Amino acid sequence: MPGSAVVFLVLLAAAKAPAPSGELVVVGPGHGGGSLGAVGPRGTREKDVALAIARRVAALARQELHARVLLTRDGDREVPLSARVGLANRKRASLFVSIHANSMPTARLRREMRGIQTYFLSADPSGAAAAALAERENLEVRPTTTWGRGHGDVDAILDDLALTAAQADSSRLAYALQARLVQATLAEDRGVQQAPFFVLTGARMPAVLVEVGFVSNPDEEKLLREAAYREKIAAAIVAGMADFEKEIAARIVSP
């Protein structure tokens, strides 16, 4: 094999490797500031739950994965949806994880619906519920074409390739996180879904959105208010990141 081809394959393998030690993970707590997100029957606010979990994910990822971690917000302020993945792209992050809590609109569904879901980006939602959730989360801004293309045909082609590879690995990351979250919390497994979340649009790295529970459900709201339960969620997300890293590394080195 010519030397140039060998170099290309090595670079391609390196580009697909996820968050090895010292690389950057961006964690995005949902909502913030005037955007409260969902509010539970006891007044628990999604923005507060998301920030508390995101802070623990950051601390554990630094400790367990030796990763560098950036939060899209580390306080009660509102960050535009486009700015969150924009930060991850500018900083050349290896992973992007957006953290949210779910809610249902009617009294019956608030009593009944519970469990954890993990989403990756797709123009085609998994179903009506996924489409409705994306619509709610996208209320801050209407999606437009914001793929961050460079100038010229070559830049556009490279951008498309990067986004395609990132989306393929996003589904793998979603399954890794979902498995660990259900195992750690014993919550109902609502599965891995896909939906057109604006906050994930244009990510040039594996990117997922985690719904850590239904804050509208009285029982899950009670759990989400407990620091010990939030710690289980954070630890599971970090363990899922580690599983994903191992899976991708094994795929790269396998013949």
Secondary structure, 3 states (H helix, E strand, C coil): CCHHHHHHHHHHHHHHCCCCCCCEEEEEECCECCECCCECCCCCEHHHHHHHHHHHHHHHHHHHCCCEEEECCCCCCCCCHHHHHHHHHHCCCCEEEEEEEECCCCHHHHHHCCCEEEEEECCCCCCHHHHHHHHHHHHHCCCCCCCCCCCCHHHHHHHHHHHHHHHHHHHHHHHHHHHHHHHHHCCCEEEEEEECCHHHCCCCCCEEEEEEEECCCHHHHHHHCCHHHHHHHHHHHHHHHHHHHHHHHHHHHCC
